[in-house]
């Protein structure tokens, strides 16, 4: 049950960060974004909760702040012109 709960928290952080890059990324870029975010989220959670023993009530630090800052950092590196030009993705500013 603990592993399922942690996977659910990781999925919530991924959804938060995907909101920041929606319309700016292509599908292969999203796949890489999610793959690396899963690794970094787990590393962040282990460091904060297990090593530093931070009391994170409601997952405010490990879920919400990590997802938001990861999404903002990722949106800095993606160019929206590539996503708009991709025929498979149909990304745009209005999506």
C-alpha positions as MATLAB code, in Angstrom:
seq = 'XXXXXXXXXXXXXXXXXXXXXXXXXXXXXXXXXXXXXXXXXXXXXXXXXXXXXXXXXXXXXXXXXXXXXXXXXXXXXXXXXXXXXXXXXXXXXXX';
ca = [
       0.000    0.000    0.000;
       2.880    2.368    0.725;
       4.299    1.865   -2.781;
       0.903    2.607   -4.360;
       0.550    5.761   -2.279;
       4.021    6.946   -3.293;
       3.263    6.211   -6.962;
       0.066    8.255   -6.667;
       2.015   11.171   -5.184;
       4.559   10.936   -8.007;
       1.761   10.992  -10.594;
       0.324   14.118   -8.951;
       3.707   15.884   -9.185;
       3.953   14.879  -12.850;
       0.491   16.276  -13.608;
       1.393   19.563  -11.933;
       4.568   19.952  -13.970;
       2.834   18.930  -17.208;
       0.474   21.853  -16.755;
       3.438   24.225  -17.025;
       4.689   22.770  -20.317;
       1.384   21.970  -21.972;
       1.388   23.260  -25.536;
       5.141   23.800  -25.561;
       6.357   20.215  -25.791;
       6.050   17.339  -28.215;
       5.152   13.812  -27.161;
       8.761   12.518  -27.128;
       9.749   15.516  -25.018;
       6.921   14.770  -22.582;
       8.087   11.169  -22.331;
      11.602   12.293  -21.403;
      10.221   14.890  -19.023;
       8.132   12.299  -17.180;
      10.944    9.740  -17.110;
      13.428   12.130  -15.538;
      10.839   13.636  -13.224;
      10.021   10.228  -11.778;
      13.694    9.697  -10.961;
      14.174   13.175   -9.499;
      10.898   13.066   -7.556;
      11.896    9.809   -5.902;
      15.337   11.181   -5.085;
      13.783   14.348   -3.664;
      11.315   12.395   -1.536;
      14.019   10.101   -0.156;
      16.265   13.014    0.745;
      13.510   15.094    2.347;
      11.472   12.440    4.108;
      14.023    9.749    4.967;
      17.349   11.536    5.377;
      16.344   14.992    6.604;
      13.155   13.816    8.386;
      11.133   16.790    7.142;
       7.529   16.856    8.360;
       5.645   17.294    5.076;
       1.977   17.641    5.923;
      -0.214   16.977    2.893;
       2.732   16.631    0.521;
       3.141   20.377    0.109;
       6.897   20.183   -0.417;
       7.407   16.826   -2.071;
       4.415   16.958   -4.401;
       3.240   20.482   -5.049;
       6.431   22.513   -4.802;
       8.542   19.936   -6.619;
       6.009   19.587   -9.439;
       5.653   23.343   -9.834;
       9.360   24.129   -9.816;
      10.208   21.203  -12.073;
       7.569   22.314  -14.565;
       8.795   25.908  -14.509;
      12.401   24.805  -14.984;
      11.411   22.503  -17.837;
       9.336   25.194  -19.557;
      12.426   27.405  -19.700;
      14.215   24.868  -21.906;
      11.429   23.954  -24.337;
      10.731   26.059  -27.399;
       7.035   26.287  -28.313;
       7.790   26.657  -32.036;
       8.931   23.043  -32.251;
       5.727   21.794  -30.638;
       3.526   23.938  -32.870;
       5.329   22.696  -35.986;
       4.999   19.024  -34.960;
       2.129   17.472  -36.927;
       1.613   14.581  -34.472;
       1.253   16.749  -31.392;
      -0.837   19.696  -32.611;
       0.510   21.822  -29.761;
      -0.351   25.473  -29.610;
      -0.904   28.395  -27.294;
      -4.641   27.722  -27.074;
      -4.375   24.049  -26.084;
];
